[in-house]
Amino acid sequence: MKHAREIKVGILAAICLFLLFFGFNFLKGVNIFSPTNAYHGVFYNLHGLEEQAAVYIRGHRVGQVDAIHYDFTRDSAFTVDISIRKDISLPQSTQMALVADGLLGGMAVELILPTHEDINGEASNREAINHGSFLPTTYVPGLVESLQGELLAHVDEAIQGVDSLVSELRGQVNGNHIKSTLNNVDRISGDLTTVSSDLKRLMNNQVPRIVNNADTALANLNTIVSDVKSANLKATVARVDTAVDGINLLIADVRSQEGTLGQLLYNKSLYNHIDATVVSADSLVTDIKANPKRYINVTVFGGKKDK
């Protein structure tokens, strides 16, 4: 009974330590009563991975990182020990990948299992990996890191574009192209000012005159239209019809061979008489010209001179 109190205190301290250890691991998601299998992986860079980090398979937590060992005499200096539930069998070609655990920058381990096609294609992949084996490792960039890489690529392209633009501007400045361009702009501006002045003068002087002339022409056209409307077209047409009827009567009279013109045109004897008369008159004139003395003795009053 002398050491009963010390025994009770020791037992209570052991129980407290066990509860503390169990509670700490429980808060970390580790079940100390569940048997586990251990696996290992070698990495060149851990990207911030720490012990007690979670181990996932397709987003489901199946274990944790137990320990991280390092040996900087080797290129791949870090050896990571993980433990997963013993009821999980890992097929051959399973990879241990470092992945981002959330958006806060933490890292975790993702076990990437081979696809069913790969497993069915190779008989060796159907066998489970032995406990304590080393798994092939890889690194999967996180969302933030991928965005940073893409952003840096775009920034690099933008910087190259700015460099090209600056080089082009420098070449333009050195070649006095900008100065000549500004001179051309000034000249074009002056030409536009002159054209604007000419256009304004045309609008102030010529356009009102053209409008007045157009108004006068429209007024004259209206007057002509009014005169045409007020003219007695019916009487004019009647007079034209009467004249046409007279012409038709004249043509009919000529064609009838009864009038003077008809006789003249169609009576052959009258034509012969006129022709004979003309011939006789021509012979008389010819004889007068040939023998003028024959007709000198004829007096004006019908008498004859004494020889």
BELWOSUL-V722930 format. One record per pair of residues at least 12 apart in sequence whose C-alpha atoms are under 10 Angstrom apart, sorted by sequence separation. I is the first residue (numbers start at 1). GAP is how many residues later the second one is. D is the distance in Angstrom with one decimal. If there is no record, write none. Layout:
# BELWOSUL-V722930
{{I | GAP | D} {I | GAP | D}}
This chain:
# BELWOSUL-V722930
{{52 | 12 | 5.5} {53 | 12 | 5.2} {54 | 12 | 9.6} {67 | 12 | 8.3} {68 | 12 | 4.7} {69 | 12 | 8.1} {97 | 12 | 5.6} {98 | 12 | 6.3} {99 | 12 | 9.9} {254 | 12 | 9.0} {51 | 13 | 8.0} {52 | 13 | 4.8} {53 | 13 | 8.1} {67 | 13 | 6.1} {68 | 13 | 6.2} {96 | 13 | 6.5} {97 | 13 | 5.1} {98 | 13 | 8.9} {51 | 14 | 5.3} {52 | 14 | 5.9} {53 | 14 | 9.7} {66 | 14 | 7.8} {67 | 14 | 5.2} {68 | 14 | 9.0} {82 | 14 | 9.7} {95 | 14 | 9.9} {96 | 14 | 6.0} {97 | 14 | 6.2} {50 | 15 | 7.6} {51 | 15 | 5.9} {52 | 15 | 7.7} {65 | 15 | 7.1} {66 | 15 | 5.5} {67 | 15 | 7.2} {95 | 15 | 8.1} {96 | 15 | 4.9} {97 | 15 | 7.0} {49 | 16 | 9.0} {50 | 16 | 9.3} {51 | 16 | 5.6} {52 | 16 | 9.7} {65 | 16 | 6.0} {66 | 16 | 5.2} {67 | 16 | 9.6} {80 | 16 | 9.8} {95 | 16 | 5.7} {96 | 16 | 6.5} {50 | 17 | 8.4} {51 | 17 | 6.5} {64 | 17 | 8.8} {65 | 17 | 4.4} {66 | 17 | 6.6} {94 | 17 | 6.6} {95 | 17 | 5.1} {96 | 17 | 9.1} {50 | 18 | 7.6} {64 | 18 | 5.7} {65 | 18 | 6.5} {66 | 18 | 9.9} {94 | 18 | 5.6} {95 | 18 | 6.7} {49 | 19 | 8.9} {63 | 19 | 7.2} {64 | 19 | 5.8} {65 | 19 | 9.0} {93 | 19 | 8.7} {94 | 19 | 4.7} {95 | 19 | 8.3} {63 | 20 | 5.5} {64 | 20 | 6.8} {93 | 20 | 7.2} {94 | 20 | 6.0} {62 | 21 | 8.4} {63 | 21 | 4.1} {64 | 21 | 9.6} {90 | 21 | 8.8} {92 | 21 | 8.4} {93 | 21 | 6.3} {94 | 21 | 9.8} {30 | 22 | 9.0} {46 | 22 | 9.6} {62 | 22 | 5.4} {63 | 22 | 6.3} {90 | 22 | 9.6} {91 | 22 | 7.1} {92 | 22 | 7.8} {93 | 22 | 9.8} {29 | 23 | 9.3} {61 | 23 | 8.9} {62 | 23 | 6.1} {63 | 23 | 9.8} {90 | 23 | 7.4} {91 | 23 | 7.5} {28 | 24 | 7.4} {29 | 24 | 10.0} {30 | 24 | 9.6} {61 | 24 | 9.8} {62 | 24 | 9.6} {90 | 24 | 9.5} {111 | 24 | 9.3} {28 | 25 | 8.7} {29 | 25 | 8.5} {38 | 25 | 9.6} {40 | 25 | 9.6} {93 | 25 | 9.0} {112 | 25 | 9.7} {28 | 26 | 8.7} {36 | 26 | 9.7} {37 | 26 | 9.3} {38 | 26 | 9.9} {39 | 26 | 9.7} {40 | 26 | 10.0} {42 | 26 | 9.8} {62 | 26 | 8.4} {92 | 26 | 9.9} {93 | 26 | 8.9} {111 | 26 | 9.3} {112 | 26 | 9.7} {25 | 27 | 9.3} {36 | 27 | 8.2} {38 | 27 | 9.6} {39 | 27 | 9.9} {40 | 27 | 9.7} {41 | 27 | 9.7} {42 | 27 | 9.4} {43 | 27 | 9.6} {55 | 27 | 7.6} {82 | 27 | 8.7} {92 | 27 | 8.3} {110 | 27 | 10.0} {38 | 28 | 8.8} {40 | 28 | 9.7} {42 | 28 | 9.4} {44 | 28 | 9.9} {54 | 28 | 9.1} {55 | 28 | 8.2} {56 | 28 | 9.2} {91 | 28 | 8.1} {109 | 28 | 9.9} {110 | 28 | 9.7} {51 | 29 | 8.7} {53 | 29 | 9.2} {54 | 29 | 9.8} {55 | 29 | 7.5} {80 | 29 | 9.7} {110 | 29 | 9.6} {44 | 30 | 9.0} {45 | 30 | 9.5} {50 | 30 | 9.5} {51 | 30 | 9.0} {52 | 30 | 9.0} {54 | 30 | 9.9} {92 | 30 | 9.7} {109 | 30 | 9.5} {110 | 30 | 9.3} {44 | 31 | 6.3} {45 | 31 | 7.6} {46 | 31 | 9.6} {49 | 31 | 9.4} {51 | 31 | 9.2} {92 | 31 | 9.8} {93 | 31 | 9.2} {94 | 31 | 9.1} {29 | 32 | 8.7} {30 | 32 | 9.3} {31 | 32 | 9.2} {43 | 32 | 8.8} {44 | 32 | 4.0} {45 | 32 | 8.0} {46 | 32 | 7.4} {92 | 32 | 7.0} {93 | 32 | 6.6} {29 | 33 | 9.4} {30 | 33 | 7.2} {43 | 33 | 5.3} {44 | 33 | 5.9} {45 | 33 | 7.4} {46 | 33 | 9.6} {91 | 33 | 8.9} {92 | 33 | 4.5} {93 | 33 | 9.8} {29 | 34 | 8.2} {30 | 34 | 7.5} {42 | 34 | 6.3} {43 | 34 | 6.7} {44 | 34 | 6.4} {46 | 34 | 9.1} {91 | 34 | 5.9} {92 | 34 | 6.8} {93 | 34 | 10.0} {94 | 34 | 9.6} {29 | 35 | 8.3} {42 | 35 | 7.3} {43 | 35 | 5.2} {44 | 35 | 9.1} {90 | 35 | 9.7} {91 | 35 | 6.1} {92 | 35 | 6.2} {93 | 35 | 9.6} {94 | 35 | 8.4} {107 | 35 | 9.3} {28 | 36 | 8.8} {42 | 36 | 5.6} {43 | 36 | 6.4} {90 | 36 | 9.5} {91 | 36 | 5.8} {92 | 36 | 5.9} {93 | 36 | 8.7} {41 | 37 | 8.2} {42 | 37 | 4.5} {43 | 37 | 7.7} {90 | 37 | 8.4} {91 | 37 | 4.4} {92 | 37 | 5.7} {105 | 37 | 8.8} {41 | 38 | 5.6} {42 | 38 | 6.3} {89 | 38 | 9.1} {90 | 38 | 5.3} {91 | 38 | 5.8} {92 | 38 | 9.4} {96 | 38 | 9.2} {97 | 38 | 9.6} {40 | 39 | 6.8} {41 | 39 | 5.2} {42 | 39 | 9.1} {57 | 39 | 10.0} {89 | 39 | 5.8} {90 | 39 | 5.6} {91 | 39 | 9.4} {95 | 39 | 9.6} {96 | 39 | 6.0} {97 | 39 | 8.4} {98 | 39 | 7.9} {99 | 39 | 9.2} {100 | 39 | 9.6} {103 | 39 | 8.6} {105 | 39 | 8.6} {40 | 40 | 5.5} {41 | 40 | 6.8} {56 | 40 | 9.9} {88 | 40 | 9.6} {89 | 40 | 7.2} {90 | 40 | 8.4} {95 | 40 | 5.9} {96 | 40 | 6.1} {97 | 40 | 5.5} {98 | 40 | 6.5} {99 | 40 | 6.6} {100 | 40 | 7.9} {102 | 40 | 8.8} {103 | 40 | 8.1} {104 | 40 | 9.7} {105 | 40 | 9.7} {39 | 41 | 8.4} {40 | 41 | 4.6} {41 | 41 | 8.3} {55 | 41 | 9.3} {56 | 41 | 9.8} {89 | 41 | 8.8} {90 | 41 | 9.5} {94 | 41 | 6.8} {95 | 41 | 5.1} {96 | 41 | 4.7} {97 | 41 | 4.7} {98 | 41 | 4.8} {99 | 41 | 5.3} {100 | 41 | 7.2} {101 | 41 | 8.4} {102 | 41 | 9.3} {103 | 41 | 7.5} {39 | 42 | 5.9} {40 | 42 | 6.2} {55 | 42 | 9.7} {89 | 42 | 9.4} {93 | 42 | 8.0} {94 | 42 | 7.3} {95 | 42 | 5.5} {96 | 42 | 6.4} {97 | 42 | 5.2} {98 | 42 | 6.0} {99 | 42 | 6.6} {100 | 42 | 5.2} {102 | 42 | 9.9} {38 | 43 | 6.9} {39 | 43 | 5.4} {40 | 43 | 8.8} {55 | 43 | 9.6} {56 | 43 | 9.7} {65 | 43 | 8.4} {92 | 43 | 9.1} {93 | 43 | 7.6} {94 | 43 | 9.0} {95 | 43 | 7.1} {96 | 43 | 8.5} {97 | 43 | 6.6} {98 | 43 | 8.3} {99 | 43 | 6.4} {100 | 43 | 8.0} {38 | 44 | 5.6} {39 | 44 | 6.3} {55 | 44 | 9.9} {64 | 44 | 8.6} {65 | 44 | 7.8} {95 | 44 | 9.9} {97 | 44 | 10.0} {98 | 44 | 9.5} {99 | 44 | 9.9} {100 | 44 | 9.0} {37 | 45 | 8.3} {38 | 45 | 4.3} {39 | 45 | 8.2} {56 | 45 | 9.9} {64 | 45 | 8.1} {86 | 45 | 9.2} {100 | 45 | 9.3} {36 | 46 | 9.5} {37 | 46 | 5.4} {38 | 46 | 6.6} {63 | 46 | 9.3} {36 | 47 | 5.8} {37 | 47 | 5.5} {38 | 47 | 9.0} {54 | 47 | 8.5} {35 | 48 | 9.4} {36 | 48 | 5.2} {37 | 48 | 6.2} {38 | 48 | 8.8} {53 | 48 | 9.0} {61 | 48 | 9.7} {62 | 48 | 9.7} {83 | 48 | 9.7} {35 | 49 | 8.5} {36 | 49 | 4.5} {37 | 49 | 5.2} {49 | 49 | 7.9} {61 | 49 | 9.1} {62 | 49 | 9.5} {83 | 49 | 9.3} {34 | 50 | 9.6} {35 | 50 | 6.4} {36 | 50 | 4.4} {37 | 50 | 8.7} {48 | 50 | 9.7} {49 | 50 | 9.2} {60 | 50 | 9.3} {82 | 50 | 9.4} {34 | 51 | 7.1} {35 | 51 | 5.6} {36 | 51 | 8.0} {37 | 51 | 8.5} {47 | 51 | 8.0} {49 | 51 | 9.2} {59 | 51 | 7.9} {81 | 51 | 9.0} {34 | 52 | 7.9} {35 | 52 | 8.4} {36 | 52 | 9.0} {37 | 52 | 9.1} {46 | 52 | 7.5} {47 | 52 | 9.1} {48 | 52 | 9.6} {49 | 52 | 9.7} {55 | 52 | 9.9} {56 | 52 | 7.7} {57 | 52 | 8.7} {58 | 52 | 7.4} {59 | 52 | 9.5} {30 | 53 | 9.9} {34 | 53 | 9.6} {43 | 53 | 9.7} {45 | 53 | 9.5} {46 | 53 | 10.0} {47 | 53 | 9.1} {53 | 53 | 8.6} {54 | 53 | 8.4} {55 | 53 | 6.1} {56 | 53 | 6.2} {57 | 53 | 5.8} {58 | 53 | 7.6} {81 | 53 | 9.2} {30 | 54 | 9.7} {31 | 54 | 9.4} {41 | 54 | 9.0} {42 | 54 | 9.2} {43 | 54 | 9.5} {53 | 54 | 7.2} {54 | 54 | 5.4} {55 | 54 | 4.7} {56 | 54 | 4.8} {57 | 54 | 5.2} {58 | 54 | 7.5} {80 | 54 | 9.5} {30 | 55 | 9.9} {41 | 55 | 6.7} {43 | 55 | 9.1} {53 | 55 | 5.6} {54 | 55 | 6.4} {55 | 55 | 5.8} {56 | 55 | 6.2} {57 | 55 | 6.8} {58 | 55 | 8.7} {79 | 55 | 9.5} {40 | 56 | 8.6} {41 | 56 | 9.1} {49 | 56 | 9.8} {50 | 56 | 8.6} {52 | 56 | 9.3} {53 | 56 | 7.5} {54 | 56 | 8.5} {55 | 56 | 7.3} {56 | 56 | 8.9} {57 | 56 | 7.9} {39 | 57 | 9.4} {48 | 57 | 8.2} {49 | 57 | 7.1} {50 | 57 | 7.5} {51 | 57 | 9.6} {47 | 58 | 9.4} {48 | 58 | 7.0} {49 | 58 | 5.0} {50 | 58 | 8.3} {47 | 59 | 8.9} {48 | 59 | 6.2} {49 | 59 | 6.5} {47 | 60 | 7.2} {48 | 60 | 9.2} {49 | 60 | 8.4} {46 | 61 | 8.5} {47 | 61 | 9.9} {46 | 62 | 9.8} {39 | 90 | 9.2} {39 | 91 | 8.6} {40 | 91 | 9.6} {38 | 92 | 9.3} {39 | 92 | 6.4} {40 | 92 | 6.7} {41 | 92 | 8.6} {42 | 92 | 7.8} {47 | 92 | 9.1} {37 | 93 | 8.9} {38 | 93 | 5.9} {39 | 93 | 4.7} {40 | 93 | 6.2} {41 | 93 | 5.4} {42 | 93 | 8.1} {43 | 93 | 9.4} {44 | 93 | 9.6} {46 | 93 | 8.9} {37 | 94 | 5.7} {38 | 94 | 5.1} {39 | 94 | 5.4} {40 | 94 | 4.6} {41 | 94 | 5.4} {42 | 94 | 7.8} {43 | 94 | 6.8} {44 | 94 | 9.7} {45 | 94 | 8.9} {47 | 94 | 9.8} {36 | 95 | 9.3} {37 | 95 | 7.2} {38 | 95 | 7.8} {39 | 95 | 6.0} {40 | 95 | 6.1} {41 | 95 | 6.6} {42 | 95 | 6.7} {43 | 95 | 7.9} {44 | 95 | 9.9} {37 | 96 | 9.8} {38 | 96 | 9.5} {39 | 96 | 7.1} {40 | 96 | 9.0} {41 | 96 | 6.2} {42 | 96 | 9.4} {43 | 96 | 8.9} {40 | 97 | 9.5} {41 | 97 | 9.5}}
